[in-house]
Amino acid sequence: MDIEAEQKALGPHSQLMAMTPYIQTRFAEGSRPDVRTVRGWIENEQMQGISYGKLYFINITSECWATGNPLMDKALAA
């Protein structure tokens, strides 16, 4: 998928944050997951994000609205 198609799929109001600052902000010291773990979450669609080459970005707008219920999260994302 190209960049324009990914941005369109995310929606016009989605905000993206680079993966490393997201991990440092979201998780407490001592419990931060490895960047490979978060990359896997994005690739397995457990977390909304996109990649541009080797750079990964988290859709922080969808993370704010996440319920923890995968079925409900998919319904809200639609």
One Martini backbone bead per residue (centre of mass of N, CA, C, O) as a GRO file, in nm:
protein
   78
    1MET     BB    1   0.098   0.036   0.022
    2ASP     BB    2   0.067   0.355  -0.008
    3ILE     BB    3   0.072   0.651   0.151
    4GLU     BB    4  -0.204   0.763   0.058
    5ALA     BB    5  -0.371   0.508   0.128
    6GLU     BB    6  -0.301   0.499   0.430
    7GLN     BB    7  -0.411   0.779   0.506
    8LYS     BB    8  -0.701   0.722   0.413
    9ALA     BB    9  -0.749   0.476   0.605
   10LEU     BB   10  -0.705   0.640   0.877
   11GLY     BB   11  -0.780   0.930   0.830
   12PRO     BB   12  -0.792   1.281   0.871
   13HIS     BB   13  -0.754   1.273   1.218
   14SER     BB   14  -0.499   1.123   1.238
   15GLN     BB   15  -0.239   1.044   1.466
   16LEU     BB   16   0.115   1.023   1.463
   17MET     BB   17   0.370   0.810   1.619
   18ALA     BB   18   0.654   0.721   1.694
   19MET     BB   19   0.752   0.436   1.841
   20THR     BB   20   0.960   0.518   2.062
   21PRO     BB   21   0.801   0.755   2.198
   22TYR     BB   22   0.555   0.583   2.262
   23ILE     BB   23   0.687   0.383   2.456
   24GLN     BB   24   0.795   0.603   2.658
   25THR     BB   25   0.503   0.721   2.720
   26ARG     BB   26   0.310   0.459   2.773
   27PHE     BB   27   0.545   0.322   2.938
   28ALA     BB   28   0.695   0.213   3.203
   29GLU     BB   29   0.959   0.177   3.367
   30GLY     BB   30   1.037  -0.174   3.318
   31SER     BB   31   0.767  -0.222   3.093
   32ARG     BB   32   0.893  -0.202   2.820
   33PRO     BB   33   0.872  -0.281   2.512
   34ASP     BB   34   0.993  -0.391   2.240
   35VAL     BB   35   1.006  -0.292   1.917
   36ARG     BB   36   0.940  -0.577   1.803
   37THR     BB   37   0.672  -0.610   1.949
   38VAL     BB   38   0.524  -0.363   1.831
   39ARG     BB   39   0.562  -0.443   1.538
   40GLY     BB   40   0.392  -0.704   1.567
   41TRP     BB   41   0.127  -0.567   1.642
   42ILE     BB   42   0.097  -0.421   1.375
   43GLU     BB   43   0.124  -0.669   1.178
   44ASN     BB   44  -0.125  -0.822   1.353
   45GLU     BB   45  -0.348  -0.597   1.426
   46GLN     BB   46  -0.337  -0.505   1.748
   47MET     BB   47  -0.232  -0.232   1.619
   48GLN     BB   48  -0.246   0.084   1.503
   49GLY     BB   49  -0.047   0.118   1.205
   50ILE     BB   50   0.251   0.220   1.024
   51SER     BB   51   0.472   0.184   0.738
   52TYR     BB   52   0.791   0.333   0.629
   53GLY     BB   53   0.952   0.093   0.573
   54LYS     BB   54   1.136   0.097   0.881
   55LEU     BB   55   0.908   0.282   0.977
   56TYR     BB   56   0.708   0.331   1.271
   57PHE     BB   57   0.356   0.409   1.337
   58ILE     BB   58   0.124   0.534   1.562
   59ASN     BB   59  -0.222   0.544   1.619
   60ILE     BB   60  -0.327   0.756   1.867
   61THR     BB   61  -0.627   0.787   1.818
   62SER     BB   62  -0.705   0.482   1.845
   63GLU     BB   63  -0.577   0.440   2.127
   64CYS     BB   64  -0.775   0.628   2.282
   65TRP     BB   65  -1.040   0.439   2.180
   66ALA     BB   66  -0.965   0.188   2.308
   67THR     BB   67  -1.120  -0.102   2.481
   68GLY     BB   68  -0.992  -0.419   2.450
   69ASN     BB   69  -1.203  -0.504   2.235
   70PRO     BB   70  -1.170  -0.624   1.925
   71LEU     BB   71  -1.462  -0.602   1.816
   72MET     BB   72  -1.517  -0.309   1.905
   73ASP     BB   73  -1.273  -0.177   1.766
   74LYS     BB   74  -1.364  -0.248   1.475
   75ALA     BB   75  -1.634  -0.097   1.486
   76LEU     BB   76  -1.510   0.187   1.550
   77ALA     BB   77  -1.320   0.194   1.289
   78ALA     BB   78  -1.566   0.194   1.069
   0.00000   0.00000   0.00000
